[in-house]
């Protein structure tokens, strides 16, 4: 299964509690007025990655306390996000 991403940060302390890996998905069908990240709306933007490869990058990267899934809209790729979360 593949996931379309805007960005992957191996570590961050600003996207949730503690030290986390941050996965910013690409694509959003909601398009809220005043959105802080409208450049993540386009479903053709970003890049695709295999969920297994992304999980490996998280697990083999710097130590983290958890992951943060942000967007775009993670629920627009719910199956792939769920597979990733289940792997980690």
Secondary structure, DSSP 8 states (H G I E B T S, - for coil): -EEEEEEEEEEESSSSSSSEEEEEE---SS--TT-TTGGG--TTSSEEEEHHHHHHHHHHSS--SEEEEESS-GGGGHHHHHHHHHH-
